[in-house]
Amino acid sequence: MPPGAAAPEGASGIPATALDAYKRAAVSVAAALPHCNLPWQLVAGIGRVESVHASGYGLKSDGSTEKPIRGPRLDGNGYAQIKDTDKGEWDGDTEYDRAVGPLQFIPSTWKTWGADGNGDGLRDPNNLYDAALGAGLYLCAGDRDLSDPAKLDQAILSYNDSRDYVNSVLGYMRQYQDGGVAEVPNPPAGNYPTPPVTAPLPTPRPPRPSRPPPSPRRPSRPPCPRSRSPRPQGWPSSSWSATRSSRPRPGTR
């Protein structure tokens, strides 16, 4: 998880906005790709590993955050080298890419899989509603049926090619499925110490989509339009994130 992420109350606690975003994403994906069988708990598991559901970044009710969630600069210095692909639009860096948002998308991956999860006409990886839907579509790529354990495993590995990562995501997914989930208030932004990097990070893999994502239905009641806020620099751990020591990210994908 990125430095700056703080765990919500209780192991199964999920901030209200994050929980709503995950559930809406699963509903939209089910409408567009009914044979994928995407459980919202899978998206939640990735959100938990990647950024602790955007905790510590000031998650707002519209899915945006007070503080930007950005991974380290992918300049080849301890991390993979990925030259800028978005002209700094999402990560604020015009020379190299960084993973961005609650689900840590690499900008080039977002270009293919970006989605509008709250019906406001924008596709913003920094917004949890959009990122959750984009992650859901990405996980269903290649006509996967996620009710098949082998396909589920394959999907998570495509998000981050690390067995430890897969085990962590599956652990949280099953915890949410079996133990229930407590909805907790959105936590405020905070300042937390940055844990040291103790091992080299894996090299992200470029995405290899088999086809462009479909256009899912918009939720019946989108949240309030999001406001634009300045984007400082933070660091969360799905998919589209900067690569960390034990796991590649989705732009890694």
Secondary structure by P-SEA (a helix, b strand, c coil): cccccccccccccccaaaaaaaaaaaaaaaaacccccccaaaaaaaaaacccccccccccccccccbbbbcccccccccccccccccccccccccbbbbbccccccaaaaaacccccccccccccccaaaaaaaaaaaaaccccccccaaaaaaaaaaacccaaaaaaaaaaaaaaaccbbbbbccccbbbbbbccccccccccccccccccccccccccccccccccccccbbbcccccccccccccccccc
